[in-house]
């Protein structure tokens, strides 16, 4: 019986092991860490996330709008319009033609119309519009002449209309819109630089945050192990009467503090992982395994000097400059659109067509229709009184232009100092990292020596942990400096136009 029970237990154990292994295999893909370099993370954030797409899309929209308006100065905008053939019957009792008595008048219309319109903006600031129209009508009505009967008339005509309008003594709307769209495109270009720099900085900080938080978690674990060993040692001392109760309680309190610090480190590591996952638009439950980045392309002295000397190529300055130009143009447009203004308008049109008639079943010869007309007008407008709204609009536009000018001048004054500070900070961080690397080598050698001494029984595990924690803290100093270096580097890339 015992053997049977043992076999039953073994079978249960085997099934349990089987289910545990299968669950582990199924869960493995869900918990598998995704290894990422900083370059890969930046590429994902910029090119494969909605935020990166929006940053690029804003510039693409501004470029398309400007190009479309600029092309309209070379090629016309073309539109086609047409109607579906319509049919109507109409009966009226009235005099018709030379008749002396009223008679029933019936018509039947079957017709359609269509036109093609071309709109062209000119370099002079004027606008040219060409319209081609085609009409066709089929009418039937009684013949009031002596012959009587029904007249069937087919009317086909085409018209070409040319219209040109040139503003006088006021800004051109077409040129005003084109120049505004050009400034909008440049503003969007520099905004994209700034937004991409800000995004890269956020990704780098989150990326380094994971590395530092996991190192901090390792440090807190070792600190907890050290505190736990210390409590064991102090417990023995307290039992032997060598250690006071107050000191023993302090040792236990230190262990609780270490446990709490470890819990906070675990929470921070999870938060940093989720933060980067959200920036990369991936599942927040995915575990990201970041590869510690290395600096291979630090600016040399010549490059640093070139960046500082070329400080005017700053995105903030260029962006403020175009905003100022746009505001100043708005002020000029507002002031130029009030007061004495005028328009020169010219038009020309000609029509060609034929009329075919059938009276009582007999066709008459076609009538050709050739029409030509043109006109020119010069109109001036001078406002007398509008309650001060025009003056208020001009003052508001001038005030906005002054604000944009002050912002532009402020950016000019601060940009150089800001770029110099970023370049100097990069250099300082790079030099500090070189020094800390040497400290890490020394701390690593010290930890290896401590490990050998611990293995030989010369020192306690507690002393070995102290050396290990010192090495980890030195490593964390390097990561902190690397984080500051990357943040300043991407801030500079978002401001300086290479």
Secondary structure, DSSP 8 states (H G I E B T S, - for coil): -HHHHHHHHHHHHHHHHHHHHHHHHHHHHHH-EEEE-HHHHHHHHHHSSHHHHHHHHHHHHHHHHHHHHHHTTTS-EEEEEE---EEEEEEEEE--TT-SS-EEEEEEEEEEEEEEEEEEE-TTS-EEEEEEEEEEEEEEEE--STT-SEEEEEEEEEEEEEEEEEEESS--HHHHHHHHHHHHHHHHHHHHHHHHHHHHHHHHHHHHHHHHHHHHHHHHHHHHHHHHHHHHHHHHHHHTTSS-HHHHHHHHHHHHHHHHHHHHHHHHHHHHHHHHHHHTTS-TTSEEEE----------HHHHHHHHHTTT-BHHHHHHHHHHHHHHHHHHHHHHTSSSEEEEEEEEEEEEEEEEEEETTEE---EEEEEEEEEEEEEEE-----TTHHHHHHHHHHHHHHHHHHHHHHHHHHHHHHHHHHHHHHHHHHHHHHHHHHHHHHHHHHHHHHHHHHHTTSS-HHHHHHHHHHHHHHHHHHHHHHHHHHHHHHHHHTTB--
